[in-house]
Amino acid sequence: MDNETPQQNQSASNNQKEPVNQTPSPAAGLGNGMRIIQPLDPNLKADNVATQPPAEPVPTPPANSQDQTTNSGVQPKDVTIQPQQQRANPSSIYPEATHGLSSTSYQTPSPDNKKDTDETLNFSNGYSIGGSIFWFQLLAGIVLGLILFGIDSSVLKTATVSVIAIVSLLYYLVEFFVVAYIPYNTLKSNNIEEPFWLTLFGIATQSIIIATLFELVISLIVRSVINHGVSSSLAHIGGAGLGAVAIIVYIGFFIASYFLTKLSWGIAFSLFGKIKNKTIVKAIGIVVIAIIVGGIAYHYLTLHSSKPGSSQPKVNVPQQELSSSPFTEPVTGYQITLPAGWKGGELPVDTINGQKTTFASWYYQNDFMDNLKVNTASPSSGSLQSDVQSWQSTQQASNSDYKLISSNATTVNGILAYYITDSWTTKTLKPQTITDQVLIEDNNGTEYTVNGNSYTQYSSSFTDVLKQSLMSFKP
């Protein structure tokens, strides 16, 4: 029986398929010492299996060798696998063990892998995130503004200068740190690397850009408006027109702030990503923030110790004279001769506490170190003495250190009037001592208040010309 088995297999090889467990002879089935594992599917022909030997011998794991010995009954060629070879190329033995893994999976990530994170630090991403930062800062600004309004209405309304300085310092420092925390939280939620230092650099960039551009706007536009007397033209468009102008200004300010914030953070992201030496950007952020915080602290801490009026620089004022022709007000028709070269304008007619009022103001050069104002109100209270008392009470309640220097009844151009001189210190963050001259008249049911005042340190240059102007008034 044993001698007939090879002959039967050889004669049947032309008519039926090769058995799965049949092992070819070493000469035909092994090339360079390699054993070909036959397919397990009995319907698949052996010659369909790729028999091209690899360039180098591929060792067969001992476990698989034992399996094949069990299935075929033939002992495979003994192949010894060195541990070093198995560890060096695990995919040659177990291809599925490294499926989907690259060689870098077994290596420590190189510095080049940080390029993926650096790609987020570009202008586009910073510009986009800047929009979110703006909206949160706007919301915080509204809330803090309401808090400041409550503080002004309660604590600061009648407080001394030192209390105003300390409370204002604490408020603005808190506001600054709240506004600075918003971008830090936003960057952290967006998984931006180094959110603290990027926040510091971004706040510095935002402060520099917004402060610089708005200073240019104020210098080039607002001061040009004042210099060319446009404010005088706006005064004639009426209260509704001024309200519309104010709305347009606020909308423009809002839009400009939005895009400036986005631009600032776009630039901050771009610079932070491009500057390789992070010490530089960190130093810039620290220096700028220190200047801002230090400036706020210095301003308010030295405010209460400075004398009123000392912050105003002393300038040489040339001799003041009256202009050659009087000014005639178009609504009520009063006349007054103004100091030569003074500029100003009128506000539209308004109604306050049931009285129809007008207001006109003129000032020396382009500041308010000296100005002249004329108010009218009709119907008047009917009592010149009560008008005088009302003036004094208002000034005393609105300012500090009010002093009545003199109050005399007189006649100006045939009209009974009171001529008053007084002084006070303003309740402002930069208090100023004011020297004042006032002319109060009642004529034909209209009350007239002509007020010329100046900073006390300049009063000697303006006292005479203001008195001459007041005495030229004709209702």
C-alpha positions in Angstrom: 0.0 0.0 0.0 2.7 2.4 0.8 4.5 1.8 -2.4 1.4 2.5 -4.5 0.7 5.9 -3.0 3.2 7.9 -5.0 2.1 6.4 -8.3 -1.6 7.2 -7.7 -0.8 10.8 -6.9 1.4 11.1 -10.0 -1.3 9.6 -12.3 -4.0 11.8 -10.8 -2.1 15.0 -11.1 -3.3 15.5 -14.7 -7.0 15.0 -14.0 -7.6 16.4 -10.5 -6.5 19.3 -8.4 -3.5 19.2 -6.1 -4.4 18.4 -2.5 -4.0 21.3 -0.2 -1.7 19.5 2.2 0.5 18.1 -0.6 4.1 19.2 -0.1 6.3 19.5 -3.2 9.8 18.1 -3.3 12.6 20.3 -2.0 14.0 20.6 -5.5 10.8 21.9 -7.1 9.2 23.8 -4.2 12.0 25.5 -2.5 14.2 28.2 -4.1 17.3 29.2 -2.3 16.1 27.2 0.7 12.6 28.8 0.8 9.5 26.8 1.4 6.3 27.9 -0.5 3.2 27.7 1.7 0.4 26.2 -0.3 -3.1 27.8 -0.4 -5.7 26.6 2.0 -8.5 26.8 -0.6 -8.8 23.3 -2.2 -10.3 24.8 -5.3 -7.2 27.0 -6.0 -4.5 25.6 -8.1 -1.0 25.5 -6.8 0.5 27.0 -9.9 -1.7 30.1 -9.4 0.3 30.9 -6.3 3.3 33.3 -6.9 6.4 31.2 -6.6 8.9 33.9 -7.4 11.4 33.8 -4.5 12.3 37.1 -2.8 15.7 38.6 -3.2 16.6 37.5 0.3 15.4 34.6 2.4 12.4 35.5 4.5 12.4 33.6 7.8 9.2 31.8 8.8 8.0 32.2 12.4 8.3 29.0 14.5 4.6 29.2 15.3 3.6 29.1 11.6 6.1 26.2 11.1 4.4 24.2 13.7 1.0 24.9 12.2 2.1 23.8 8.8 3.7 20.6 10.2 0.3 19.7 11.7 -1.6 20.4 8.5 0.7 18.8 6.0 2.4 16.2 8.0 5.7 17.3 6.6 8.4 18.9 8.8 9.4 22.2 7.2 12.9 23.3 6.9 14.3 24.5 10.2 14.9 28.2 10.0 16.3 30.0 13.0 15.2 33.6 13.5 17.6 35.8 15.3 15.9 38.2 17.8 17.8 41.2 16.3 16.4 40.5 12.9 12.9 40.1 14.2 13.1 43.4 16.0 14.7 45.2 13.1 12.0 44.4 10.6 8.8 43.2 12.3 6.7 43.8 9.1 8.7 41.0 7.3 7.2 38.5 9.8 4.0 40.0 10.9 2.9 42.5 8.2 -0.4 43.2 10.0 1.5 44.3 13.1 2.7 47.5 11.4 -0.3 48.1 9.2 -1.1 51.8 9.1 2.0 52.8 11.0 4.9 54.7 9.6 8.5 54.6 10.6 8.2 57.9 12.4 5.9 56.1 14.9 8.9 54.7 16.5 10.9 57.9 16.6 10.8 61.0 18.8 9.0 63.9 17.0 11.5 66.3 15.5 11.3 70.1 15.8 9.9 70.2 12.3 6.7 68.7 13.6 5.9 72.1 15.2 5.2 73.5 11.8 1.6 72.3 12.1 1.1 74.4 15.2 3.0 77.4 13.8 0.6 77.5 10.8 -2.1 78.8 13.2 -0.1 81.8 14.0 -0.8 83.8 10.8 -2.5 87.0 10.0 -5.7 85.3 8.8 -6.4 83.4 12.0 -5.5 86.4 14.2 -7.8 88.7 12.1 -10.6 86.2 12.6 -10.1 85.7 16.3 -9.8 89.4 16.7 -13.5 89.7 15.8 -14.5 87.5 18.7 -12.2 89.4 21.1 -13.8 92.7 20.0 -17.3 91.5 20.8 -16.4 90.2 24.3 -14.4 93.4 25.0 -17.4 95.5 23.9 -19.7 93.6 26.2 -17.3 94.0 29.1 -16.9 97.7 28.3 -20.7 98.2 28.4 -21.0 96.5 31.8 -18.0 98.4 33.2 -19.3 101.6 31.8 -22.6 101.2 33.7 -20.6 100.5 36.9 -18.6 103.7 36.3 -21.8 105.6 35.8 -23.0 104.4 39.2 -19.7 105.3 40.8 -19.8 108.8 39.3 -23.4 109.3 40.4 -22.7 108.2 44.0 -19.1 108.2 45.2 -17.4 110.8 42.9 -20.2 113.3 42.6 -19.2 115.1 45.8 -15.9 113.5 46.6 -12.6 115.2 47.1 -9.9 115.1 44.5 -7.9 112.4 46.4 -10.9 110.1 46.7 -11.6 110.6 43.0 -8.0 109.8 42.2 -7.9 106.5 44.2 -11.3 105.3 43.1 -10.5 106.1 39.4 -7.1 104.3 39.6 -8.7 101.1 41.0 -11.5 101.3 38.4 -9.3 101.7 35.4 -6.8 99.1 36.5 -9.6 96.6 37.0 -11.0 97.5 33.6 -7.6 97.1 31.9 -7.1 93.6 33.4 -10.6 92.5 32.5 -10.1 93.7 28.9 -6.7 91.8 28.9 -8.2 88.6 30.3 -10.7 88.4 27.5 -8.2 87.6 24.7 -6.3 85.2 27.0 -9.5 83.2 27.5 -10.3 83.3 23.8 -6.9 82.1 22.7 -6.9 79.4 25.3 -10.3 78.1 24.2 -9.0 78.0 20.6 -6.0 75.8 21.7 -3.4 78.4 20.7 0.0 77.7 22.0 1.5 80.1 24.6 -1.8 82.0 25.1 -0.4 84.1 27.9 2.6 85.6 26.0 0.5 85.9 22.8 -2.1 87.8 24.9 0.5 90.1 26.3 2.0 90.8 22.9 -1.5 91.2 21.3 -2.7 93.6 23.9 0.5 95.7 23.4 -0.1 95.7 19.6 -3.8 96.6 20.0 -3.0 99.4 22.4 -0.3 100.9 20.1 -2.3 100.7 16.9 -5.6 102.0 18.3 -4.0 104.8 20.3 -1.9 105.9 17.4 -4.6 105.9 14.8 -7.2 107.6 17.0 -4.7 110.2 17.9 -4.2 110.8 14.2 -8.0 111.0 13.7 -8.3 113.5 16.5 -5.4 115.6 15.3 -6.3 115.6 11.6 -10.1 115.7 11.8 -11.4 117.0 15.1 -8.9 119.9 15.3 -9.4 120.7 11.7 -13.2 121.0 12.3 -12.5 123.4 15.2 -10.0 125.5 13.2 -12.2 125.9 10.2 -15.2 126.8 12.2 -17.3 123.9 11.1 -18.7 123.6 14.6 -20.3 127.0 14.1 -22.0 125.7 11.0 -23.2 122.6 12.8 -24.8 124.7 15.4 -27.4 125.9 12.9 -28.7 122.5 11.8 -30.9 122.1 14.8 -31.1 119.7 17.8 -32.3 116.7 15.6 -29.5 117.3 13.2 -26.9 117.3 16.0 -28.4 114.1 17.3 -28.0 112.5 13.9 -24.4 113.7 13.7 -23.7 112.2 17.1 -25.2 108.9 16.0 -23.1 108.9 12.9 -19.9 109.6 14.9 -20.7 106.7 17.3 -21.3 104.3 14.5 -18.1 105.4 12.8 -16.2 104.9 16.1 -17.8 101.5 16.6 -16.9 100.3 13.1 -13.4 101.7 13.3 -12.8 100.0 16.7 -14.0 96.6 15.3 -11.7 96.6 12.3 -8.7 98.1 14.3 -9.1 95.3 16.8 -9.1 92.6 14.1 -6.2 94.3 12.4 -4.2 94.4 15.7 -4.6 90.7 16.4 -3.9 89.8 12.8 -0.6 91.6 13.0 0.1 90.2 16.5 -0.4 86.6 15.3 1.7 87.2 12.2 4.7 88.7 14.1 4.4 86.2 17.0 4.7 83.3 14.4 7.5 84.8 12.4 9.8 86.1 15.1 11.8 83.0 16.1 13.3 84.5 19.2 10.3 84.6 21.5 12.2 86.6 24.1 11.9 89.6 21.8 8.1 89.5 21.6 7.8 88.7 25.3 9.9 91.8 26.1 7.9 94.0 23.9 4.6 92.9 25.5 6.0 93.4 29.0 7.4 96.8 28.3 4.3 98.2 26.6 1.9 96.8 29.3 4.2 98.2 32.0 4.1 101.6 30.4 0.3 101.5 30.2 -0.3 100.3 33.7 2.4 102.6 35.1 1.0 105.6 33.2 -2.5 105.0 34.6 -1.1 104.6 38.2 1.2 107.7 37.9 -1.6 109.8 36.5 -4.1 109.1 39.3 -1.7 108.8 42.2 -0.1 112.2 41.5 -3.5 113.8 40.8 -4.5 114.5 44.4 -1.0 115.9 45.3 -0.8 118.4 42.5 -2.1 121.9 43.0 -5.1 123.0 41.0 -4.1 124.5 37.7 -0.5 123.3 37.9 -1.0 120.9 35.1 -1.8 123.7 32.7 1.5 124.9 31.1 2.1 128.6 31.4 2.2 130.5 28.1 2.7 134.1 27.1 -0.6 135.8 26.2 -0.4 138.8 24.0 -2.3 142.0 24.8 -6.0 141.5 24.4 -8.3 144.0 22.7 -11.9 144.2 21.6 -12.9 143.7 18.0 -13.9 146.6 15.9 -17.6 145.6 15.4 -20.2 144.0 17.7 -21.7 140.6 17.2 -25.5 140.4 16.8 -27.2 137.2 17.8 -29.8 136.2 15.2 -32.4 134.7 17.5 -32.9 137.2 20.3 -31.0 140.1 18.7 -28.6 140.9 21.6 -25.3 142.5 20.8 -21.9 142.1 22.3 -18.4 143.2 21.3 -16.0 140.2 21.5 -12.3 140.1 22.1 -10.5 140.3 18.8 -9.5 137.0 17.2 -11.6 134.8 19.5 -13.5 131.9 17.9 -16.7 130.1 18.7 -20.2 129.5 17.7 -23.8 129.1 18.8 -25.9 126.1 19.7 -29.5 125.8 18.5 -32.5 127.0 20.4 -33.6 124.6 23.0 -36.2 124.2 25.8 -34.9 123.5 29.3 -37.3 123.3 32.3 -40.0 125.0 30.3 -37.7 127.9 29.3 -36.7 128.7 25.8 -32.9 129.0 25.8 -30.0 130.0 23.6 -26.3 129.6 24.1 -23.2 131.1 22.4 -19.6 130.6 23.4 -16.3 132.1 22.3 -12.8 131.2 23.4 -9.2 132.3 23.1 -7.2 130.3 20.5 -8.0 126.6 20.3 -8.5 125.8 24.0 -10.6 126.7 26.9 -8.2 128.5 29.2 -10.4 131.5 28.7 -13.9 131.8 27.3 -16.9 134.0 27.0 -20.5 132.6 27.1 -23.9 134.2 26.7 -27.1 132.4 27.9 -30.7 133.5 27.4 -33.8 132.0 29.0 -37.4 133.0 28.6 -39.6 133.5 30.3 -37.4 134.8 33.2 -38.1 134.2 36.8 -39.2 137.8 37.1 -36.7 138.7 39.9 -33.2 139.8 39.2 -32.2 139.1 42.7 -33.5 135.4 42.5 -31.5 135.0 39.2 -28.3 136.1 41.1 -29.0 133.7 43.9 -29.7 130.9 41.5 -26.3 131.5 39.7 -24.4 131.4 43.0 -26.1 128.3 44.2 -25.4 126.5 41.0 -21.7 127.3 40.9 -21.3 126.4 44.6 -23.0 123.0 44.1 -21.1 122.2 40.9 -17.6 123.2 42.0 -15.3 123.3 45.1 -14.0 126.2 47.1 -16.6 128.6 45.7 -15.8 132.2 46.7 -18.0 135.2 46.1 -15.6 138.2 45.6 -18.2 140.9 44.9 -21.8 141.3 43.8 -23.0 144.8 42.8 -26.1 146.2 41.2 -25.3 148.5 38.2 -26.6 149.8 35.0 -25.2 148.6 31.7 -26.4 150.5 28.5 -29.5 151.7 30.4 -30.5 148.2 31.7 -30.4 147.3 35.4 -27.9 144.4 36.0 -25.8 142.7 38.6 -22.1 142.5 38.1 -20.5 139.6 40.0 -16.9 138.4 40.4 -16.2 135.0 42.0 -13.9 132.1 41.8 -13.9 128.3 42.3 -12.1 125.0 41.8 -13.5 122.6 39.3 -14.5 119.1 40.4 -12.7 117.3 37.6 -9.9 114.8 37.4 -7.6 117.7 36.6 -9.0 120.4 38.8 -8.5 124.0 37.7 -9.0 127.2 39.7 -11.3 129.6 37.8 -11.6 133.4 38.1 -15.0 134.6 36.8 -16.9 137.7 35.9 -20.7 137.6 35.4 -23.3 140.1 34.1 -27.0 139.1 34.9 -29.9 141.1 33.4 -33.7 140.8 33.1 -35.3 142.6 30.1 -38.7 142.1 28.5 -39.3 138.7 30.1 -35.9 137.3 29.1 -33.0 136.5 31.5 -29.5 137.2 30.2 -26.3 135.7 31.7 -23.0 136.9 30.3 -20.1 135.0 31.8 -16.4 135.5 31.1 -13.9 133.2 32.9 -10.3 132.1 32.7 -7.9 129.9 34.5 -6.7 131.9 37.5 -3.0 131.7 36.4 -4.0 133.6 33.2 -6.6 135.9 34.7 -4.3 138.9 34.7 -4.1 138.7 30.9 -7.9 138.6 30.3 -9.6 140.4 33.2 -9.7 143.8 31.5 -10.8 142.7 28.0 -13.5 140.5 29.5 -14.9 143.3 31.6 -15.0 145.6 28.6 -16.8 142.9 26.6 -19.4 142.4 29.4 -20.0 146.2 29.6 -20.7 146.3 25.9 -23.7 143.9 26.1 -27.1 145.2 24.8 -30.2 143.0 25.1 
